[in-house]
Amino acid sequence: MLSAKSLFQEILDNDESFRLFCSIAAGGEAQGGWENGRIAALVPEGERALAPKIARHGADEDKHGRIFTALLRRRGLAPVPVPPDTDYTMLLERCGIGIAHDRLRRDEPLTVRDIIVYLAHSRVTEQRAAEQLGLLRKHFADHPEIGKAVRVISDDEDDHLAYTHEELLRLAAAGHGRLIQRTLRACALTEIRVHRDVSLAVMARMGRILGWPKSRSALLAAGIRAVYAYERLAGWHRMVTLAPPARRDALGRPAPPAPEYV
């Protein structure tokens, strides 16, 4: 039976596919940690109250990277290089989504417009992350090997998503509503395309590792393209709507101590 649960279980059960999955995830989280750390250091004077929240976001991403690396270490596995066509964060950056890395490497304060670009990028990508981790949590929250890691990361992604809603609504109330909506729409439409391409690349590599028949790989690829078609038609709207979150000031409190999660 082809389902999200059975598919991930197959990846989890094989050391090589699990190593690729965790390596891709760890690389993306580490990149996100660096980006948030630089943005926190360059926040403009009028938005300095945001800096601790952005820094907390970056610390969470760094923690997630360490968790995925620890999952590998627990199995006696080493990370593998992330194939370029599976590098979600770098592909988004190359498509002009978020703040360019060249800009972040310069020690020049960002502008309010830059902060809006950052928050819109985070709103869209954290939607994806929260949904994906929510799905893993549904099926693997009690798994003896990865359950605790999934629960920890899923909680954090929900906090990150809540924070982006709250801050974008604050900036919209300050008169930036049109810019926010334009930026969100551009981010969402690019993200769904990049997500499709990365998903196809990841599943192709998993298929080769796991020896899937061509018919199964073709079926999975068709499913990925069908999801993209739906998201391109209407599904992207869920990534651009803003609503007051149930979790208020989700990143405004100190991060809890970081024990060994796995």
C-alpha positions as CSV (number, residue, x, y, z in Angstrom):
1,M,0.0,0.0,0.0
2,L,1.4,3.4,-1.0
3,S,0.9,5.9,1.7
4,A,3.0,8.6,3.4
5,K,3.4,6.4,6.5
6,S,4.5,3.3,4.5
7,L,6.8,5.4,2.3
8,F,8.6,7.0,5.3
9,Q,8.8,3.7,7.1
10,E,10.6,2.2,4.1
11,I,13.1,5.1,4.1
12,L,13.5,4.8,7.9
13,D,14.2,1.1,7.8
14,N,17.1,1.4,5.3
15,D,20.4,2.9,6.5
16,E,21.3,4.5,3.2
17,S,18.0,6.2,2.6
18,F,17.8,7.2,6.2
19,R,21.3,8.7,6.0
20,L,20.3,10.7,2.9
21,F,17.1,11.9,4.5
22,C,18.8,13.1,7.7
23,S,21.7,14.6,5.8
24,I,19.4,16.7,3.7
25,A,17.3,17.8,6.7
26,A,20.4,18.6,8.9
27,G,21.9,20.7,6.1
28,G,18.7,22.7,5.6
29,E,18.3,23.4,9.3
30,A,22.0,24.4,9.7
31,Q,21.6,26.9,6.8
32,G,18.4,28.3,8.4
33,G,20.3,28.7,11.6
34,W,23.0,30.7,9.9
35,E,20.5,32.9,8.1
36,N,18.5,33.7,11.2
37,G,21.7,34.4,13.2
38,R,22.9,37.0,10.6
39,I,19.4,38.6,10.3
40,A,19.2,38.9,14.1
41,A,22.6,40.7,14.1
42,L,21.5,43.1,11.3
43,V,18.0,44.1,12.4
44,P,17.4,47.8,11.9
45,E,17.2,50.1,14.9
46,G,13.5,50.5,14.8
47,E,12.9,46.8,14.9
48,R,15.5,45.8,17.6
49,A,12.8,44.2,19.7
50,L,12.6,41.5,17.0
51,A,16.2,40.5,17.3
52,P,15.9,38.1,20.3
53,K,13.0,36.4,18.5
54,I,14.9,36.0,15.3
55,A,17.9,34.7,17.3
56,R,15.7,32.2,19.0
57,H,14.4,31.1,15.6
58,G,18.0,30.5,14.5
59,A,18.9,28.7,17.7
60,D,16.0,26.3,17.1
61,E,17.1,25.6,13.6
62,D,20.6,24.9,14.8
63,K,19.2,22.5,17.4
64,H,17.2,20.7,14.7
65,G,20.3,20.2,12.6
66,R,22.0,18.7,15.7
67,I,19.1,16.4,16.3
68,F,19.2,15.0,12.7
69,T,23.0,14.5,13.1
70,A,22.5,12.8,16.4
71,L,19.9,10.4,14.8
72,L,22.6,9.4,12.3
73,R,25.2,9.0,15.0
74,R,22.9,6.8,17.0
75,R,22.9,4.4,14.0
76,G,26.6,4.7,13.5
77,L,26.2,6.6,10.3
78,A,28.0,9.7,9.0
79,P,26.2,12.5,7.0
80,V,26.6,12.5,3.2
81,P,27.0,15.6,1.1
82,V,23.6,17.1,0.2
83,P,23.0,16.7,-3.6
84,P,22.5,20.2,-5.1
85,D,19.1,19.3,-6.6
86,T,17.8,18.4,-3.2
87,D,19.0,21.5,-1.4
88,Y,15.7,23.3,-0.7
89,T,17.1,26.3,1.2
90,M,19.8,27.0,-1.4
91,L,17.4,26.6,-4.3
92,L,15.0,29.1,-2.8
93,E,17.8,31.6,-2.2
94,R,18.9,31.2,-5.9
95,C,15.4,31.9,-6.9
96,G,15.5,35.2,-5.0
97,I,13.4,34.2,-2.1
98,G,14.4,35.6,1.2
99,I,17.4,37.9,1.8
100,A,20.3,37.2,-0.4
101,H,23.3,35.6,1.3
102,D,25.6,38.2,-0.2
103,R,23.5,40.8,1.6
104,L,23.7,38.9,4.9
105,R,27.5,38.7,4.8
106,R,27.8,42.4,4.8
107,D,27.8,44.2,8.1
108,E,25.1,46.7,7.0
109,P,21.9,47.1,8.9
110,L,18.8,45.7,7.2
111,T,15.8,47.8,6.3
112,V,12.2,47.3,7.4
113,R,11.5,46.0,3.8
114,D,14.2,43.4,4.3
115,I,12.6,42.3,7.5
116,I,9.2,41.9,5.7
117,V,11.0,39.8,3.0
118,Y,12.5,37.7,5.7
119,L,9.2,37.2,7.6
120,A,7.3,36.5,4.4
121,H,9.8,33.9,3.4
122,S,9.6,32.3,6.9
123,R,5.8,32.4,6.9
124,V,5.7,30.3,3.7
125,T,8.5,27.9,4.5
126,E,7.4,27.4,8.1
127,Q,3.9,26.5,6.7
128,R,5.5,23.7,4.7
129,A,7.7,22.6,7.6
130,A,4.8,22.6,10.1
131,E,2.7,20.5,7.8
132,Q,5.4,18.0,7.1
133,L,6.4,17.6,10.7
134,G,2.7,17.4,11.6
135,L,2.4,14.4,9.2
136,L,5.4,12.7,10.7
137,R,4.1,13.4,14.2
138,K,0.8,11.8,13.3
139,H,2.4,8.6,12.3
140,F,5.7,8.4,14.2
141,A,5.2,10.4,17.5
142,D,5.7,7.2,19.5
143,H,8.4,5.6,17.4
144,P,11.2,4.4,19.7
145,E,14.0,5.8,17.4
146,I,12.7,9.1,16.0
147,G,9.5,9.8,18.0
148,K,11.0,12.3,20.5
149,A,12.9,14.1,17.8
150,V,9.8,14.5,15.7
151,R,7.7,15.8,18.6
152,V,10.4,18.4,19.6
153,I,10.9,19.7,16.0
154,S,7.1,19.7,15.3
155,D,6.5,21.9,18.4
156,D,9.2,24.3,17.3
157,E,7.9,24.6,13.8
158,D,4.4,25.4,15.1
159,D,6.0,28.1,17.3
160,H,7.9,29.5,14.2
161,L,4.7,29.6,12.1
162,A,2.8,31.4,14.9
163,Y,5.6,34.0,15.3
164,T,5.6,34.8,11.6
165,H,1.8,35.4,11.6
166,E,2.0,37.6,14.6
167,E,4.9,39.8,13.3
168,L,3.5,40.2,9.8
169,L,0.1,41.2,11.2
170,R,1.9,43.8,13.4
171,L,3.7,45.2,10.3
172,A,0.5,45.1,8.3
173,A,-1.2,47.2,10.9
174,A,1.8,49.7,10.7
175,G,1.0,50.3,7.0
176,H,2.9,47.6,5.2
177,G,0.0,45.4,4.2
178,R,0.2,45.7,0.4
179,L,4.0,44.9,0.4
180,I,3.4,42.0,2.7
181,Q,0.7,40.5,0.5
182,R,2.8,40.9,-2.7
183,T,5.8,39.4,-1.1
184,L,3.9,36.5,0.4
185,R,2.4,35.7,-3.0
186,A,5.7,35.7,-4.8
187,C,7.3,33.6,-2.1
188,A,4.5,31.0,-2.1
189,L,4.4,30.6,-5.9
190,T,8.2,30.1,-6.0
191,E,8.2,27.8,-3.0
192,I,5.6,25.4,-4.4
193,R,7.7,25.1,-7.6
194,V,11.0,24.5,-5.7
195,H,9.2,22.0,-3.4
196,R,8.0,20.1,-6.4
197,D,11.5,20.0,-7.9
198,V,13.2,19.0,-4.7
199,S,10.5,16.3,-3.9
200,L,11.1,14.8,-7.4
201,A,14.8,14.8,-6.9
202,V,14.7,13.3,-3.4
203,M,12.2,10.5,-4.5
204,A,14.3,9.7,-7.5
205,R,17.3,9.2,-5.3
206,M,15.3,7.2,-2.7
207,G,14.0,5.0,-5.5
208,R,17.5,4.2,-6.7
209,I,18.7,3.4,-3.1
210,L,15.6,1.3,-2.3
211,G,15.4,-0.4,-5.7
212,W,11.8,0.7,-6.5
213,P,10.4,-0.5,-9.7
214,K,9.9,2.1,-12.4
215,S,6.1,1.9,-12.1
216,R,6.3,2.9,-8.4
217,S,8.7,5.7,-9.0
218,A,6.5,7.0,-11.9
219,L,3.4,6.8,-9.6
220,L,5.2,8.8,-6.9
221,A,6.4,11.4,-9.4
222,A,2.8,11.7,-10.8
223,G,1.5,12.3,-7.2
224,I,4.1,15.0,-6.6
225,R,3.2,16.8,-9.8
226,A,-0.5,16.5,-9.0
227,V,0.1,18.1,-5.6
228,Y,1.9,20.9,-7.4
229,A,-0.9,21.4,-9.8
230,Y,-3.4,21.7,-6.9
231,E,-1.1,24.1,-5.1
232,R,-0.5,26.2,-8.2
233,L,-4.3,26.4,-8.8
234,A,-5.5,27.1,-5.2
235,G,-3.4,25.5,-2.5
236,W,-0.9,28.3,-2.3
237,H,-3.5,30.6,-0.7
238,R,-3.1,28.8,2.7
239,M,0.5,30.1,2.7
240,V,-0.4,33.7,2.3
241,T,-3.3,34.2,4.7
242,L,-2.6,35.8,8.0
243,A,-4.5,35.2,11.3
244,P,-3.8,35.9,14.9
245,P,-2.2,32.7,16.2
246,A,-3.3,30.6,19.1
247,R,0.3,30.6,20.4
248,R,1.0,34.3,21.2
249,D,4.5,35.5,21.6
250,A,5.7,32.1,20.7
251,L,9.4,33.1,20.4
252,G,9.3,35.8,23.0
253,R,10.2,33.6,25.9
254,P,13.6,32.0,26.6
255,A,14.4,28.8,24.8
256,P,14.1,25.8,27.1
257,P,17.2,23.9,28.1
258,A,18.4,21.7,25.2
259,P,18.9,18.1,26.6
260,E,19.9,15.2,24.5
261,Y,16.8,14.6,22.5
262,V,17.8,11.4,20.8
